[in-house]
Amino acid sequence: MGYPETTDAFAVTDIKNWSTFTRKELPLKKFEEHDVDIAIDACGVCASDVHTITGGWGEDIPLPLCVGHEIIGKAVKVGSKVKDIKVGDRVGVGAQIYADLTCENCKSDNENYCPNQVDTYGAKYPDGTITQGGYSSHVRAHEYFTFKIPESIETAIAAPMLCAGLTVFSPLKRLGAGPGKKVAIVGLGGLGHFGVLFSVALGAETYVLSHSPKKKEDALKMGAKDFIVTGEENWAENWKFKFDFIINAADATDRFVLSDYFSTLKVNGTFHNVGYPDKPLSGLMVQAFAPTGCSFGASHIGSRPEMLEMFELASKLNIKSWVETIDISEEGCKSAVERVYKNDNVRYRLTLTGYDKIFGKRD
């Protein structure tokens, strides 16, 4: 059948064989007047992809499934009511592809919390079609969730910003990162490295908390003021009441002694999570919050205005993701997700490229 009815995708068909990708045609939803069709040129590989296909966030996922929600490509078709995008534009799509845009959350620039929001892959549209992600030839997205990419940011570097970058930029902004603030980033991985880059860019004094000293040099190159090794005994003693807030970008929170982290917060500070573990937190006593009066929270990606502001800042200050590229194929997808799963020397994002080699030129 092929495009425009289907996308040519690399899909997972069995979570027991989660890193085995099979090439197959998967249906796209009906094209509507606010839709944009994108011929994909690159897609970042997110830890969310791995948590999903391994069943770590729940085994009830629709199969076959094509993951990938850090998508950049060329607009090849635009709906009759699309205003700001034209055929030929280089555009991107992140982790959200649809919302009702009528509810109070949407009207207040919180469409990422819309009760009717639809994820870019593995979610169901109102018509029942399952969304499919960016390890594929094409994606069909609502214009509100489609973004022009600044010319100054190359495709492979821009792709990971669409999910990982936005996921940390949003809470940094909402929690007030800027001059005079002291911010700590837990975990220097795919999310965490963006946390450092954007916290520094916003003017905050930025620190990295990591269980291992091996990434200290990278953290300092990104602009961190200091690197704190949480694997050392009594590591928190010298940092009590230091940070206005902490952004936790690690997915091993279930293994943290959280009271140690809370002790480093200023009074009424916030420990904010953007990395989600596969396992629930256990043994967390309410009393652990009392010594600093701190709060504990989490967030879901970010809004359209935050995405636009993030790309403007990245373009203005020449902020670049630390990226390695891998050509898309069955083996390329397999290698990418397995490396992310094993944390196999990923510094700090992987981007699938070479789409024309597999799918040909697409118009």
VMD Tcl script that draws the C-alpha trace (Angstrom):
set ca {
  {0.00 0.00 0.00}
  {2.61 2.55 1.13}
  {2.47 6.25 1.94}
  {0.10 8.16 2.26}
  {-1.98 5.35 3.76}
  {0.91 3.76 5.69}
  {4.38 4.44 6.99}
  {7.33 2.15 6.23}
  {8.43 1.34 9.77}
  {10.91 -0.60 11.86}
  {8.65 -2.10 14.51}
  {8.90 -4.26 17.61}
  {6.48 -7.22 17.50}
  {7.26 -8.96 20.82}
  {8.48 -7.39 24.08}
  {10.30 -10.63 24.90}
  {12.43 -9.86 21.84}
  {12.30 -6.12 22.40}
  {15.45 -5.23 20.45}
  {14.44 -7.16 17.32}
  {12.96 -4.81 14.74}
  {10.93 -5.93 11.76}
  {10.31 -3.70 8.75}
  {6.61 -3.42 7.95}
  {3.89 -1.09 6.73}
  {1.82 0.42 9.56}
  {-1.35 2.50 9.10}
  {-1.48 6.28 9.42}
  {-4.64 7.99 10.62}
  {-6.89 9.79 8.16}
  {-5.33 13.05 6.93}
  {-7.17 16.11 8.26}
  {-7.12 19.85 7.66}
  {-4.71 20.68 10.51}
  {-2.29 17.82 9.76}
  {1.28 17.90 8.50}
  {2.94 14.89 6.83}
  {6.67 14.64 7.41}
  {9.21 12.59 5.47}
  {11.57 11.72 8.30}
  {15.31 12.39 8.07}
  {16.36 11.67 11.67}
  {15.01 10.48 15.00}
  {16.61 10.58 18.42}
  {16.70 7.42 20.51}
  {15.10 8.13 23.88}
  {15.21 6.07 27.05}
  {11.41 6.22 26.87}
  {11.63 4.08 23.74}
  {13.51 1.43 25.70}
  {11.27 1.57 28.78}
  {8.30 1.09 26.44}
  {9.49 -1.81 24.29}
  {10.97 -3.74 27.21}
  {7.67 -3.53 29.07}
  {9.37 -1.64 31.90}
  {6.56 0.90 32.06}
  {3.88 -1.78 31.64}
  {3.53 -4.71 29.28}
  {0.21 -3.62 27.82}
  {1.53 -1.93 24.69}
  {0.02 -2.16 21.21}
  {2.02 -4.39 18.89}
  {3.47 -4.08 16.35}
  {4.86 -0.77 17.54}
  {7.28 1.70 15.98}
  {8.82 3.93 18.64}
  {10.73 7.21 18.36}
  {9.51 10.66 19.35}
  {12.40 12.98 18.55}
  {11.55 13.33 14.88}
  {12.93 15.74 12.27}
  {12.21 15.76 8.57}
  {10.70 17.64 5.67}
  {7.04 18.66 5.46}
  {5.68 16.95 2.34}
  {1.97 17.66 2.76}
  {0.04 20.24 4.77}
  {-3.65 20.46 5.56}
  {-5.89 23.22 4.25}
  {-5.99 25.04 7.62}
  {-2.29 24.78 8.48}
  {-0.99 28.32 8.98}
  {2.72 28.40 9.76}
  {4.20 25.42 7.92}
  {4.59 24.94 4.20}
  {5.74 22.05 2.05}
  {9.53 21.84 2.11}
  {10.01 23.23 5.62}
  {12.36 21.37 7.98}
  {10.20 20.52 10.97}
  {10.20 18.42 14.11}
  {7.77 16.50 16.31}
  {8.37 15.57 19.94}
  {6.69 13.21 22.37}
  {3.17 14.62 21.96}
  {1.27 14.63 18.70}
  {-2.28 15.68 19.59}
  {-4.49 17.31 22.24}
  {-8.04 18.60 22.20}
  {-6.76 22.24 22.38}
  {-10.09 23.28 23.94}
  {-9.78 22.31 27.62}
  {-8.60 24.64 30.39}
  {-5.15 23.05 30.42}
  {-4.68 23.59 26.70}
  {-5.93 27.17 26.93}
  {-3.36 27.92 29.64}
  {-0.36 26.60 27.65}
  {-0.44 23.31 29.52}
  {-1.51 21.14 26.60}
  {1.11 18.62 27.72}
  {-1.32 17.91 30.59}
  {-4.42 17.73 28.40}
  {-6.66 14.84 29.55}
  {-7.13 13.95 25.89}
  {-3.50 14.26 24.85}
  {-2.05 11.64 22.49}
  {1.55 10.41 22.62}
  {3.54 10.28 19.40}
  {3.69 6.49 19.49}
  {1.74 3.70 21.14}
  {-1.37 5.81 21.79}
  {-4.83 5.72 20.27}
  {-6.41 8.49 18.25}
  {-10.16 9.10 18.63}
  {-10.70 7.07 15.45}
  {-8.85 4.10 16.97}
  {-5.68 4.40 14.89}
  {-2.50 3.67 16.89}
  {0.19 6.31 16.67}
  {3.53 5.16 15.26}
  {6.84 6.86 15.86}
  {9.95 8.01 14.08}
  {11.85 4.82 13.32}
  {9.92 5.01 10.03}
  {9.59 6.77 6.72}
  {6.77 9.19 7.57}
  {4.81 10.64 10.46}
  {1.49 12.50 10.41}
  {1.16 15.20 13.07}
  {-1.15 18.02 14.09}
  {0.34 21.41 13.21}
  {0.31 22.56 16.85}
  {2.78 19.81 17.70}
  {4.96 20.39 14.64}
  {7.84 22.85 14.99}
  {10.09 24.63 12.52}
  {13.74 23.90 13.32}
  {16.12 26.90 13.38}
  {18.54 26.89 10.46}
  {21.52 27.22 12.81}
  {20.90 23.83 14.48}
  {21.78 20.78 12.42}
  {19.29 17.96 12.19}
  {21.07 15.27 14.24}
  {21.75 17.74 17.06}
  {18.24 19.22 17.07}
  {16.40 15.87 17.17}
  {17.09 14.97 20.84}
  {15.99 18.42 21.95}
  {12.42 17.64 20.87}
  {11.88 15.31 23.84}
  {14.92 15.16 26.13}
  {15.73 18.84 25.78}
  {12.16 20.01 26.34}
  {11.62 17.58 29.22}
  {14.29 19.33 31.30}
  {13.85 22.84 29.89}
  {10.21 23.00 31.01}
  {10.80 22.38 34.75}
  {13.93 24.53 34.72}
  {11.79 27.43 33.51}
  {8.82 26.70 35.75}
  {10.98 26.32 38.85}
  {12.81 29.56 38.13}
  {16.31 28.65 36.94}
  {18.28 31.82 36.37}
  {20.86 34.19 37.87}
  {21.12 33.85 41.64}
  {19.74 30.29 41.68}
  {21.71 27.17 42.56}
  {20.50 24.11 40.64}
  {21.64 20.50 40.88}
  {21.18 17.96 38.10}
  {21.12 14.29 39.13}
  {22.53 11.97 36.49}
  {24.64 13.08 33.54}
  {22.91 11.04 30.84}
  {20.67 11.85 27.89}
  {18.32 13.99 29.95}
  {20.88 15.19 32.46}
  {23.31 16.63 29.95}
  {20.50 18.84 28.62}
  {19.75 19.79 32.21}
  {23.27 21.10 32.61}
  {23.40 22.83 29.21}
  {20.08 24.65 29.66}
  {20.50 25.44 33.36}
  {23.83 27.09 32.59}
  {22.34 28.88 29.57}
  {19.54 30.29 31.75}
  {22.15 31.72 34.12}
  {21.86 29.39 37.12}
  {24.85 28.18 39.11}
  {24.72 24.52 38.15}
  {26.02 21.38 39.83}
  {25.98 17.71 38.85}
  {25.21 14.87 41.26}
  {26.43 11.51 39.97}
  {27.13 8.11 41.50}
  {30.43 7.87 39.58}
  {33.30 10.32 39.03}
  {33.95 9.23 35.43}
  {31.86 12.00 33.84}
  {33.27 14.90 35.81}
  {35.32 16.27 32.94}
  {32.30 16.26 30.62}
  {30.15 18.02 33.22}
  {32.68 20.79 33.65}
  {32.96 21.20 29.87}
  {29.18 21.68 29.76}
  {29.49 24.52 32.25}
  {28.82 22.88 35.62}
  {30.42 24.66 38.57}
  {31.14 21.43 40.44}
  {30.65 17.67 40.30}
  {29.45 15.81 43.40}
  {29.97 12.05 43.64}
  {26.99 10.55 45.43}
  {28.67 7.14 45.62}
  {31.01 8.42 48.31}
  {30.12 7.91 51.97}
  {28.44 10.90 53.63}
  {28.51 12.74 50.30}
  {25.68 15.10 51.30}
  {27.31 16.44 54.48}
  {29.10 19.32 52.78}
  {26.10 20.32 50.67}
  {23.28 20.75 53.17}
  {20.77 23.52 52.36}
  {22.67 24.35 49.16}
  {20.30 24.03 46.21}
  {17.15 25.91 45.30}
  {15.97 22.84 43.48}
  {17.17 19.54 42.09}
  {16.27 18.12 38.68}
  {16.49 14.33 38.89}
  {17.26 13.02 35.40}
  {18.18 9.50 36.55}
  {15.90 6.47 36.23}
  {17.29 4.68 39.30}
  {15.41 6.73 41.90}
  {14.03 3.56 43.50}
  {17.59 2.84 44.66}
  {18.32 6.32 46.07}
  {18.53 7.23 49.72}
  {16.25 10.16 49.04}
  {16.67 11.75 52.46}
  {20.30 12.46 51.56}
  {19.24 14.35 48.43}
  {16.48 16.21 50.29}
  {19.03 17.39 52.85}
  {20.90 19.35 50.16}
  {17.84 21.47 49.34}
  {17.22 24.92 50.73}
  {14.16 25.33 52.91}
  {11.06 24.71 50.77}
  {13.23 23.55 47.87}
  {12.01 21.03 45.30}
  {13.24 17.61 44.21}
  {11.80 17.33 40.72}
  {11.80 14.15 38.62}
  {12.09 13.91 34.86}
  {13.67 10.44 34.84}
  {11.15 7.69 35.56}
  {12.25 4.36 37.06}
  {10.66 1.05 36.09}
  {10.07 0.20 39.74}
  {7.99 2.02 42.38}
  {9.57 3.94 45.19}
  {9.39 2.04 48.47}
  {10.11 2.92 52.06}
  {9.73 6.67 51.52}
  {8.50 8.17 54.78}
  {6.67 11.48 54.89}
  {9.05 12.49 57.67}
  {11.88 12.60 55.11}
  {10.49 15.87 53.76}
  {10.36 17.65 57.10}
  {14.02 18.66 57.73}
  {14.02 21.03 54.73}
  {10.28 21.41 54.18}
  {10.93 20.26 50.62}
  {8.56 19.17 47.89}
  {8.73 16.17 45.56}
  {7.33 16.30 42.06}
  {7.53 15.27 38.42}
  {6.55 16.65 35.03}
  {5.52 15.55 31.57}
  {7.51 16.93 28.59}
  {6.68 20.63 28.00}
  {4.40 23.02 26.17}
  {4.56 24.54 22.70}
  {5.68 27.97 24.00}
  {8.44 26.26 25.99}
  {9.56 24.31 22.91}
  {9.77 27.52 20.88}
  {11.67 29.31 23.64}
  {14.08 26.38 24.03}
  {14.96 26.33 20.33}
  {15.36 30.12 20.29}
  {17.76 29.91 23.23}
  {19.70 27.01 21.69}
  {20.03 28.89 18.41}
  {21.05 32.16 20.05}
  {23.66 30.63 22.36}
  {24.81 27.86 19.98}
  {23.82 25.11 22.43}
  {24.54 21.70 20.96}
  {23.42 18.25 22.05}
  {26.25 15.77 22.53}
  {25.22 13.27 19.87}
  {26.40 10.14 18.08}
  {24.62 9.14 14.86}
  {23.66 5.63 13.73}
  {22.22 4.73 10.32}
  {18.67 3.47 10.57}
  {18.09 -0.21 9.72}
  {17.02 -3.33 11.60}
  {20.54 -3.63 12.97}
  {20.91 0.09 13.55}
  {17.72 0.22 15.64}
  {18.76 -2.89 17.55}
  {22.20 -1.52 18.35}
  {20.82 1.85 19.41}
  {18.20 0.59 21.88}
  {20.54 -2.04 23.33}
  {23.23 0.57 23.94}
  {20.76 2.84 25.69}
  {19.48 -0.09 27.77}
  {23.01 -1.06 28.82}
  {24.21 2.54 29.10}
  {26.96 1.41 26.76}
  {29.16 4.51 26.47}
  {26.30 6.71 25.25}
  {27.55 10.29 25.54}
  {24.91 11.53 25.59}
  {22.29 10.91 22.91}
  {21.99 8.67 19.87}
  {20.28 9.88 16.70}
  {19.17 7.61 13.89}
  {20.03 9.09 10.49}
  {20.55 7.93 6.90}
  {16.83 7.61 6.19}
  {17.20 8.26 2.45}
  {19.52 5.24 2.18}
  {16.69 2.99 3.40}
  {13.49 4.71 2.34}
  {14.70 6.65 -0.72}
  {13.87 10.27 -1.47}
  {10.32 11.02 -0.34}
  {8.17 13.92 -1.55}
}
mol new
graphics top color blue
foreach p $ca { graphics top sphere $p radius 0.5 }
foreach p [lrange $ca 0 end-1] q [lrange $ca 1 end] { graphics top cylinder $p $q radius 0.2 }
display resetview
